[in-house]
């Protein structure tokens, strides 16, 4: 995905740091080389724009699986692509990609309270 004011690409080091911060963050892990990621991106961009929120994007194809597998295991990512919300305590909540627009809208309302 191209960087924009709604999408910020991150590397593995920044992804790890985001997960440890005490703030809510929306993170998409995908790759333009992955067919399912390419299908999800337009919906994701639409939901981000509609709710005026930012997401962080990690391209898993640009990293060595040996480097990220332990992190993914720790936060319980079992399938790629993945969309998640960091809970500010090192844990994450996965978002069902079939319902991402509603989930992002709900999260957006919850995080601004």
N, C-alpha and C positions, 0 to 999 in steps of 0.2 A: 504494500500500500504506500502511496505517496504521502509524505508528511503534509499536514495542513494544520489549521488552528484547532481542529477537532481530533486529529490523529497524530500522536507523537511516537515515532519508532524508537525502540530501546534495544540495547544489547543485553546479553545475559547478566552482566554485572549490574546494570541499571534495573533489570527485572527483579533480581534478587533484592536489591535495595528497596524497590517499591513495595515488595511483599512484607518487608520489615518495618515500614513506616507506620505511624499510628494515625493514618488517614484512610478514608475510603477511596479506592481507585478502581477504575474499570479497565480490564486488561484483555486484549484479544491475542491469542496465540494461533498463528496460521502461517500460510505461505502462498505466494502467487503461483507456485509450482503445484499446489494442491488443488484439485478440482473443487472439492467441497468448500474450501476457503474462498475460492473465486465466486462461488454461488452465494455465499453468506455476506461478503463485503458490501454489495449494494444495499442490502437490508440494514446492515450495521451503520453504514454512513447515513442513511435516511433517518434511522432512529437517533443517532447522535445529533444530527442537524435539527431534528424536530424538538429535541429536548435540550439543546444548547449545552451539551456536556462533552467532555474530552475523554478519549480512550488512549491507552498505551498499547503499542503493537510490537510484538516480538515475532520475528520471522524464524521459525524453527529450522528451516532449510539452510539458513546461513550459519548455524552453529553445529558443533559436533555433538551427536546424541550422547556420547560419553560425558560431556560437560553438563548437559541439562537433565539427564534422566533422574539423578538423585533429587534434584529440586522438584521435578514434576511428581515424583513418587511421594515426596514429603507433603506436597499440597494436594495430592490425590487427583492428579490429572491422568486419566486413563485413556483418553481419546483426543485426537487432534483433527480439526481445529477445536479450540476451546475458548469460551468467553467466560470471564469470571469477575467477581467483585472482591477486592481485598477488604477484610473486615477490620483492619487497623490493629490486629493482634497477632499477625502471622498466619492467620487462617484465611481461607477463601471460600466463597460460595459460587458454585458453577451455575451458569445460566443456560437453560435449555435453549438450544439454537433454533428450535422450531417456534419459540415464543419470545425471541429476543426483543422485539419492539415493545411488547407489554412489560417485559422484565426491566428494560432500560427506563421506560417511563415510570414504573413503580420505584425503582432505585433512585431515579432523579428526584422524585418527590420526597422520598425518605431522607436522602442525603442533604437536602436543603433545609430540613427542619431543625 
